[in-house]
């Protein structure tokens, strides 16, 4: 735990730990309460700086042009109480689940001061002015839960700000201020033209010490942090820290190509792994927020998973691509349209679907109520399905990638060398496993750890309900269907498995048997 005795002489608490940090830097007026993260400020002018750098390679001309349009965003919010162990509260970040999944609790904040009921907190972030009328772009997590918002201009002028609109899925927000003098602005750049290795600048207010500029390069493109359907982050090594969230990432032309949003940090500070929302994505969202104040997302109502080479072989596709439907939600637009578990969606609204992420993004981008076409591969044939896109809400996924582990097959009657033992669903098993009366299939009783089913992820207790997209009622039918798939010359067999209330397709290759 580290603290800085600055910022209006109130104690600033920084949440340190190996984590993806995105929440704003928090100053508590009762006790330090709230996670700290990044907030970045970037200022630019209305006119782009056309590749200007000084002869000695200095970025000073770019900074001089952009810095006036960078602002500090200060929000007052109700502070969350500390955890029972005195640690800082967690769980508000859209990256918390991702972080715990891949890093466990390593580096999570240690217990701090004794738990108290905090009264209110002041959080600091960054933003940048995009139009002369006072429109400001920042991160949603910078203003989330705010009871009041204040913007401090580069010259020190403090102005109240109004929240125009925000979007949690893209982590973007738009603010508006009124000023009696002309406001400098920053120009949007083209993030699609960014390449790994390109130079970039990050401008913001780290730790509340004042506007700071750092330089680095684009480390990677298209990073997915599993925070939503629109993850397409630019990874950078330009140092960004707590307080930089919402600030711009600027290219060598002085244009904003990204919005600094998150860092991965083992110690609370920058270690050269930062993430920014691409400007091409942000600009579209900002335009919608400026117009309507919110964004409605399309909803299909399917659980989907990747089409691996083994899955493609099992269902007769000539390539591994598309999104395999493992489950269709009841009363969803997909169910009404006739989409079935086992379908592979290869196109949506005229766009190719190469993987589940493509489908999630395409569906989310469509306005609710739109009538669109799905290109589907079903049981060896290509077809089109018309679907009326529904409206998504924060607790409903558009077309969600199934994150469950893989599953799969064989029994006391043996299937061809995939390494499973199967049992029929008897009344006793139905009662013991709390299965519905209409539940059919075969229960996986044992899995040979050295065979293909184990390698594919099949577990004892899984229920196989379909083989190669054909429903099965008992262990005998499962065994026969697997044997038939083997005789047909296919390299793998596709099993639909129920586990913990969900469904998942698992391709088990015969070659590993």
C-alpha positions in Angstrom: 0.0 0.0 0.0 1.3 3.4 -1.0 0.0 6.8 -0.3 0.7 10.4 -1.3 0.0 13.3 1.0 -1.1 15.7 -1.8 -4.2 16.9 -3.5 -5.9 19.3 -1.2 -3.9 17.8 1.7 -6.3 14.9 1.8 -4.7 11.4 2.0 -4.6 9.8 -1.4 -4.7 6.0 -1.2 -3.4 4.0 -4.1 -4.6 0.4 -4.5 -1.4 -1.5 -5.3 -1.3 -5.0 -6.6 -0.8 -7.1 -9.8 -4.0 -6.2 -11.4 -5.7 -4.7 -14.4 -6.5 -1.3 -13.0 -9.1 0.9 -14.5 -10.9 2.8 -11.7 -10.1 6.5 -11.1 -7.6 7.8 -8.6 -9.6 8.3 -5.4 -9.2 10.9 -2.6 -11.3 10.0 0.4 -12.7 12.7 2.7 -13.4 10.2 5.5 -11.0 7.4 4.8 -9.5 6.2 1.6 -12.2 4.1 0.0 -12.4 3.1 -3.6 -10.1 1.4 -5.9 -7.5 3.4 -7.7 -6.7 3.0 -11.3 -5.8 5.1 -14.3 -7.0 8.4 -15.5 -5.3 10.1 -18.4 -5.6 13.6 -19.6 -4.7 14.7 -23.2 -4.9 18.2 -24.7 -4.8 19.0 -28.3 -5.8 21.7 -30.7 -8.3 21.9 -33.4 -5.6 21.7 -36.1 -3.5 18.6 -36.2 0.2 18.9 -35.9 1.4 17.4 -39.2 4.1 15.1 -38.1 6.0 17.8 -36.3 8.9 16.9 -34.2 11.9 19.1 -33.5 15.2 18.4 -35.3 16.5 16.7 -32.2 13.5 14.3 -32.1 11.7 16.2 -29.4 7.9 15.8 -29.0 7.7 19.4 -27.6 5.7 20.8 -30.6 3.1 18.1 -30.2 2.8 18.6 -26.5 2.5 22.4 -26.8 -0.3 22.0 -29.3 -2.2 19.3 -27.5 -1.8 20.0 -23.8 -4.2 22.9 -23.6 -7.1 20.6 -24.5 -6.4 18.1 -21.8 -8.5 18.4 -18.7 -8.6 16.8 -15.2 -12.0 15.3 -14.3 -12.9 15.4 -10.6 -15.9 13.5 -9.3 -17.5 13.4 -5.9 -19.2 10.1 -5.1 -20.4 8.1 -2.2 -17.4 6.1 -1.1 -17.8 2.4 -0.8 -17.1 1.0 2.7 -13.9 -1.0 3.2 -14.1 -4.8 3.2 -14.5 -6.6 6.6 -10.7 -7.2 6.6 -10.0 -3.5 6.1 -9.0 -3.9 2.5 -10.2 -1.8 -0.3 -13.4 -2.9 -2.0 -13.1 -4.8 -5.3 -15.5 -5.9 -7.9 -16.5 -2.6 -9.7 -14.0 -3.0 -12.5 -15.1 -4.8 -15.6 -11.7 -6.4 -15.6 -11.8 -7.9 -12.1 -13.2 -11.3 -13.4 -10.6 -11.5 -16.1 -7.8 -10.6 -13.7 -8.8 -13.2 -11.1 -9.3 -15.8 -13.8 -5.8 -15.5 -15.1 -3.8 -14.2 -12.1 -5.8 -15.4 -9.1 -5.5 -13.2 -6.0 -1.8 -12.6 -6.5 -1.1 -8.9 -5.9 -4.6 -8.0 -4.7 -4.6 -5.2 -2.2 -3.5 -6.0 1.3 -5.5 -5.0 4.3 -5.2 -1.4 5.1 -6.8 0.8 7.7 -9.5 -0.6 10.1 -12.9 -0.8 8.4 -15.0 2.4 8.7 -18.0 3.7 6.9 -16.6 6.2 4.5 -18.8 9.2 3.8 -17.7 10.4 0.4 -14.7 10.3 -1.9 -13.2 12.5 -4.6 -11.9 10.6 -7.7 -9.5 12.1 -10.2 -9.4 11.2 -13.9 -8.6 12.7 -17.2 -10.3 13.8 -20.4 -9.9 15.8 -23.5 -12.0 18.5 -25.3 -13.2 17.4 -28.7 -15.3 20.4 -29.7 -15.2 24.1 -29.1 -18.6 24.0 -27.4 -17.1 22.2 -24.4 -17.7 18.5 -25.2 -15.3 16.3 -23.3 -14.5 12.6 -23.7 -13.4 10.4 -20.8 -13.9 6.9 -19.4 -17.2 5.7 -18.0 -15.4 4.3 -15.0 -14.1 7.8 -14.2 -17.6 9.2 -13.7 -19.5 6.1 -12.7 -21.4 6.7 -9.5 -20.6 10.4 -9.4 -22.9 12.8 -7.6 -21.1 15.8 -9.1 -18.5 16.3 -11.7 -15.9 19.1 -12.0 -13.4 19.8 -14.9 -10.2 21.6 -14.4 -8.7 23.1 -17.6 -5.0 23.2 -18.3 -4.8 26.9 -17.2 -6.3 26.0 -13.8 -9.9 27.1 -14.5 -12.5 25.0 -12.7 -15.9 24.5 -14.3 -18.9 22.3 -13.4 -19.6 19.5 -15.9 -22.8 17.9 -17.0 -22.9 14.2 -17.9 -24.2 14.0 -21.4 -24.1 10.2 -21.7 -22.1 7.2 -20.9 -21.7 3.6 -22.1 -20.4 0.9 -19.8 -19.7 -1.7 -22.5 -17.2 0.6 -24.3 -16.2 2.3 -21.0 -16.7 5.8 -22.5 -18.5 8.9 -21.3 -19.2 12.4 -22.7 -19.3 15.5 -20.5 -20.2 19.1 -21.3 -18.9 22.3 -19.9 -19.7 26.0 -20.5 -16.9 28.6 -20.8 -16.9 32.3 -21.4 -13.7 31.9 -23.5 -12.8 29.8 -26.6 -11.8 26.3 -25.7 -8.9 24.4 -27.4 -9.8 21.1 -28.9 -8.1 17.9 -29.9 -8.5 16.3 -33.3 -9.4 12.6 -33.7 -6.9 10.4 -35.5 -7.1 7.2 -37.4 -6.3 4.3 -35.0 -6.8 1.7 -37.9 -3.5 3.1 -39.4 -1.6 2.4 -36.2 1.0 -0.4 -36.5 2.9 -2.2 -33.8 6.1 -0.2 -33.2 4.6 3.2 -34.0 5.5 6.0 -31.6 2.7 7.3 -29.3 2.3 9.8 -26.4 0.1 9.5 -23.4 -1.0 12.7 -21.7 -2.7 12.8 -18.3 -2.6 13.5 -14.6 -1.0 10.5 -12.9 -1.5 10.4 -9.1 -3.0 13.9 -9.3 0.5 15.6 -9.5 -0.3 17.5 -12.7 -0.4 17.1 -16.4 2.3 14.7 -17.5 3.4 13.4 -20.9 5.0 10.0 -21.5 6.2 8.4 -24.7 6.4 4.9 -26.0 5.4 2.6 -28.8 2.4 0.5 -29.8 3.2 -2.9 -28.3 0.3 -4.8 -29.8 -3.1 -4.5 -31.4 -6.4 -6.2 -30.8 -6.0 -7.1 -27.2 -9.0 -8.8 -25.7 -9.3 -8.3 -21.9 -12.7 -10.2 -21.7 -14.5 -7.1 -20.4 -17.1 -6.9 -23.1 -18.1 -7.6 -26.7 -16.0 -4.6 -28.0 -12.6 -5.5 -26.6 -10.1 -4.4 -29.2 -7.5 -2.6 -27.1 -4.3 -1.0 -28.2 -1.5 -2.2 -25.9 1.2 0.4 -25.3 4.4 0.7 -23.3 4.2 4.5 -22.7 4.0 4.8 -18.9 0.5 5.4 -17.7 -0.5 5.4 -14.0 -3.4 6.0 -11.6 -5.1 9.2 -12.7 -4.5 8.7 -16.5 -7.8 7.1 -17.2 -9.8 8.9 -19.9 -6.8 10.7 -21.3 -5.8 10.5 -24.9 -3.2 8.5 -26.7 -1.6 10.7 -29.3 0.2 9.9 -32.5 3.1 11.7 -34.0 0.7 14.0 -35.9 -0.7 15.2 -32.6 -4.1 13.4 -33.1 -5.9 11.2 -30.6 -5.6 7.6 -31.6 -6.8 6.0 -28.4 -8.2 6.6 -24.9 -6.1 5.3 -22.0 -8.2 3.0 -20.0 -6.3 0.2 -18.1 -2.9 -1.0 -16.9 -1.6 -4.3 -15.8 0.5 -3.6 -12.7 2.2 -5.9 -10.1 3.0 -3.0 -7.9 0.4 -0.2 -8.5 2.6 1.7 -10.9 3.4 1.5 -14.6 5.4 -1.5 -15.8 4.9 -0.8 -19.5 1.7 -2.7 -20.1 -1.1 -0.3 -20.7 -4.3 -0.5 -22.8 -6.2 2.1 -24.8 -9.6 2.1 -26.6 -9.0 2.7 -30.3 -10.1 6.1 -31.5 -12.0 4.7 -34.5 -14.2 2.7 -32.1 -14.4 5.5 -29.5 -15.4 8.2 -32.1 -18.5 6.3 -33.2 -19.6 5.7 -29.6 -19.0 9.4 -28.7 -21.1 10.5 -31.6 -24.0 8.4 -30.5 -23.7 9.5 -26.9 -23.6 13.2 -28.0 -26.8 12.6 -30.0 -28.9 10.3 -27.7 -27.1 10.1 -24.3 -27.1 6.3 -24.4 -26.6 3.4 -26.7 -29.0 0.5 -27.3 -27.4 -2.8 -28.2 -28.8 -5.7 -30.3 -29.5 -9.1 -28.7 -29.6 -12.5 -30.3 -29.8 -14.9 -27.3 -27.3 -17.7 -28.1 -24.3 -19.1 -26.3 -21.5 -19.6 -28.8 -18.0 -21.1 -29.0 -15.2 -21.3 -31.5 -15.2 -23.7 -34.4 -11.9 -25.6 -34.0 -10.4 -27.8 -36.7 -11.7 -30.9 -34.9 -15.2 -29.4 -34.7 -15.1 -28.4 -38.4 -14.1 -32.0 -39.3 -16.8 -33.5 -37.2 -19.6 -31.5 -38.8 -18.3 -31.5 -42.3 -17.1 -27.9 -42.6 -14.1 -27.4 -44.9 -12.5 -24.8 -42.6 -12.5 -23.8 -39.0 -14.5 -20.6 -38.8 -17.7 -19.1 -37.6 -19.5 -19.4 -34.2 -20.9 -22.7 -33.0 -24.2 -22.4 -31.2 -24.0 -24.4 -28.0 -27.3 -23.2 -26.6 -30.3 -21.1 -27.7 -31.9 -19.2 -24.8 -35.6 -19.7 -24.4 -37.9 -16.9 -25.7 -35.0 -15.2 -27.4 -34.9 -13.7 -30.9 -32.7 -16.6 -32.0 -35.2 -19.1 -30.6 -38.1 -17.4 -32.4 -36.1 -17.4 -35.7 -35.5 -21.1 -35.5 -31.8 -21.1 -34.6 -30.8 -24.5 -33.2 -28.0 -25.8 -31.0 -25.3 -27.2 -33.3 -25.8 -24.5 -36.0 -22.6 -22.7 -37.1 -23.2 -19.0 -37.7 -20.9 -18.0 -40.5 -22.4 -14.6 -41.4 -24.6 -11.9 -39.8 -26.2 -8.9 -41.6 -24.0 -9.4 -44.6 -20.8 -9.6 -42.6 -18.6 -12.7 -42.4 -18.4 -14.2 -38.9 -14.9 -15.6 -38.4 -15.1 -16.3 -34.7 -17.5 -15.8 -31.8 -16.1 -12.3 -31.1 -17.1 -11.2 -34.6 -20.7 -12.3 -34.0 -20.9 -10.7 -30.6 -19.7 -7.4 -31.9 -21.9 -7.5 -35.0 -25.0 -8.3 -33.1 -24.3 -5.6 -30.4 -23.8 -3.0 -33.1 -27.3 -3.6 -34.7 -30.2 -1.5 -33.5 -32.9 -3.4 -31.6 -35.8 -4.2 -33.9 -33.7 -4.6 -37.0 -34.5 -7.5 -39.3 -31.3 -9.3 -40.3 -30.1 -12.4 -42.0 -28.0 -15.2 -40.4 -25.8 -17.4 -42.6 -25.9 -20.8 -41.0 -24.3 -24.2 -41.6 -26.6 -26.9 -40.3 -26.1 -30.6 -40.7 -24.0 -30.3 -43.8 -26.0 -27.6 -45.6 -25.7 -23.9 -45.8 -28.9 -21.9 -45.2 -30.1 -18.4 -44.3 -32.3 -17.5 -41.3 -34.2 -14.3 -40.9 -34.0 -12.9 -37.3 -35.6 -9.9 -35.5 -32.8 -8.5 -33.3 -33.9 -7.9 -29.8 -32.7 -5.3 -27.2 -29.9 -6.2 -24.9 -29.7 -5.1 -21.3 -26.7 -5.0 -18.9 -27.7 -8.4 -17.5 -28.1 -10.1 -20.9 -25.3 -11.1 -23.2 -25.8 -10.4 -26.9 -24.3 -13.6 -28.2 -22.1 -14.9 -25.4 -19.0 -16.9 -25.8 -19.2 -20.0 -23.7 -16.3 -19.9 -21.2 -17.0 -23.4 -19.8 -14.4 -26.0 -20.0 -14.5 -28.6 -22.7 -16.3 -32.0 -22.2 -17.0 -35.6 -23.8 -17.6 -39.7 -24.0 -17.5 -43.7 -23.5 -18.9 -46.5 -21.3 -19.3 -50.1 -20.2 -20.4 -50.6 -23.8 -17.3 -49.2 -25.5 -17.1 -46.4 -28.1 -14.1 -46.3 -30.6 -11.1 -45.5 -28.6 -11.9 -42.1 -27.2 -11.7 -43.2 -23.6 -15.0 -42.8 -21.8 -17.4 -45.0 -19.9 -21.2 -44.3 -20.1 -24.3 -45.0 -18.1 -28.0 -44.6 -18.9 -30.0 -42.1 -16.9 -31.8 -44.3 -14.5 -34.4 -43.0 -12.0 -31.8 -43.2 -9.2 -29.3 -41.2 -11.3 -32.0 -38.7 -12.3 -32.8 -38.1 -8.6 -29.2 -38.0 -7.5 -28.2 -35.6 -10.2 -31.4 -33.6 -9.8 -32.2 -34.0 -13.5 -35.5 -33.0 -15.1 -38.0 -35.8 -16.0 -37.5 -35.2 -19.7 -33.7 -35.3 -19.5 -32.2 -37.8 -22.0 -28.7 -38.8 -22.9 -25.9 -40.7 -21.3 -23.9 -39.9 -18.2 -20.1 -40.1 -18.4 -19.2 -42.5 -15.6 -15.4 -42.5 -16.1 -12.8 -41.0 -18.3 -9.5 -42.6 -19.2 -6.9 -39.9 -18.5 -4.7 -41.1 -21.3 -7.3 -41.0 -24.0 -8.7 -38.3 -26.4 -11.8 -37.6 -24.4 -9.8 -36.5 -21.3 -7.6 -34.3 -23.5 -10.7 -32.7 -25.0 -12.0 -31.9 -21.5 -14.7 -34.5 -20.9 -15.4 -35.1 -17.2 -17.2 -37.7 -15.1 -20.7 -36.4 -14.5 -21.0 -34.8 -17.9 -24.2 -35.7 -19.8 -23.9 -36.4 -23.5 -27.2 -35.3 -25.1 -26.2 -35.3 -28.8 -23.5 -36.8 -31.1 -22.7 -35.1 -34.3 -25.7 -32.8 -33.8 -28.1 -35.8 -33.6 -29.9 -36.2 -30.2 -29.2 -39.4 -28.2 -31.4 -40.9 -25.5 -29.1 -43.4 -23.9 -25.6 -44.9 -23.7 -26.2 -47.3 -26.4 -27.2 -44.6 -28.9 -24.1 -42.6 -27.9 -21.8 -45.6 -28.6 -23.5 -46.4 -31.9 -23.3 -42.7 -33.1 -19.6 -42.5 -32.2 -18.9 -45.8 -34.0 -20.8 -44.6 -37.0 -18.8 -41.3 -37.1 -15.5 -43.4 -36.9 -16.6 -45.6 -39.8 -17.6 -42.6 -41.9 -13.9 -41.6 -42.0 -14.3 -38.4 -39.9 -11.3 -37.3 -37.9 -13.3 -36.4 -34.8 -16.7 -36.7 -33.3 -18.8 -33.8 -32.0 -20.4 -34.2 -28.6 -23.0 -31.9 -27.1 -22.5 -32.1 -23.3 -24.5 -30.7 -20.4 -22.6 -29.6 -17.4 -23.6 -27.5 -14.4 -26.8 -26.4 -16.2 -25.0 -25.3 -19.4 -24.3 -26.9 -22.7 -21.1 -27.1 -24.6 -19.9 -28.7 -27.8 -16.7 -30.7 -27.6 -14.9 -32.2 -30.5 -13.0 -35.4 -29.7 -10.5 -36.5 -32.3 -10.3 -40.2 -33.1 -6.6 -40.0 -33.9 -5.8 -39.6 -30.2 -7.7 -42.6 -29.1 
